[in-house]
Amino acid sequence: MLAPIRVAEVKASIGDIYKIWVKNKDGSNMAKMEMKQWFGTLSLNIAAKPLVGKRYSDTERQGDRFPETMRKSIELLASVVVFDSVPFLRWLDLGR
């Protein structure tokens, strides 16, 4: 169901790479870019679009706390221990 959102976000993120390339290219038609930040923003957009209906852009929202808040929320959700939520599964002892 969310495949169109993922496809749209990847296309938009590739467009962002193109804009950075046009802005920063040198005589060899190359530009350096921090891909870790690009992948982080792409992941953030894929997670945030279904939740808030908007896309985060590094260039549009300098100093905004939204990306950090979203990243911390995802980390907290990922750290939930199933056995704390569903105690009767504790006997399985999976990954504890």
N, C-alpha and C positions, 0 to 999 in steps of 0.2 A: 504494500500500500504506500510506503514511503519512498519507493524507487524514484518517482518523478522529482521529489525534493532533493535526493542525493545527486541525480543527474544535473539538475539546475544549479546546485551549489558548486559542483565540479566545474561546469561550464563557466560560471561567474568567477570562480577562483582562477581558472586559466586566463580569463579576461584580465584579471588583476595582474597576473604575471606579465601579460603583454603590455599593460600600461606601465609597469615598472621597467620593462625592457626598453620601451620607447623613451622613457624619461632618463634612464641611466646608461644607455648603451654607449660604448666607446667606439673608437675607430675600427675595431675588429668586429663590430656588431654583436658584442657580448656584454652582458651585465651580470654582476654578482648579486645574489639574493640569498637571504637566510631561509632555507627550506623548512627548518624546524618551526619557525614562526608561521610560515604559509600552511603547513599541515595542521598546526594547532588551530589556526583561524578557520580552516576548512572543517575540521572536526567540530569546532564550536558552532559554526553555522549549520551544519547538518543536525546537530543536537538542538539548537535553539529555534530553528525555523518552525518545526511543528509545535513547539511550546509557546513561543511569543509571536510568531508570524512575521518576524523581521529578520533581516540579515545584518550581521555585524561586519563593519569594514574598518580596518586599522586606520585608514586615512581620514575617515569621516568622524571618528569618535576618539580623538586623542584625549587621554586623561579620564575616560569613562571607566567606571568600576564594573560594568556589566561582564566583560570577559573573565575577569578574575573571580567574580562571584559565581559565574556559571561553571568555571573549572573546579572551584572548591565544592560546589554542589555535586558535580559528577563524581569527584573523588569520594565524597561522603556516601553517595549512593552505592558506589562500587565497593565500599568497605563494610557494608551491612553483612553481618554474619547470619546466615539462614537459621542456625540453631537458636539464636536469640529471638527470632521472630516466630519460629515453629519448633518449640521445644521437644515435641514428640519424635522429631527426626534425629535427635541427639545420638541415638544408638547407632546411626550409620557412621558417625565419626569421619565425615568427609572433610578433608582439608583443614582440620583444626590444629 
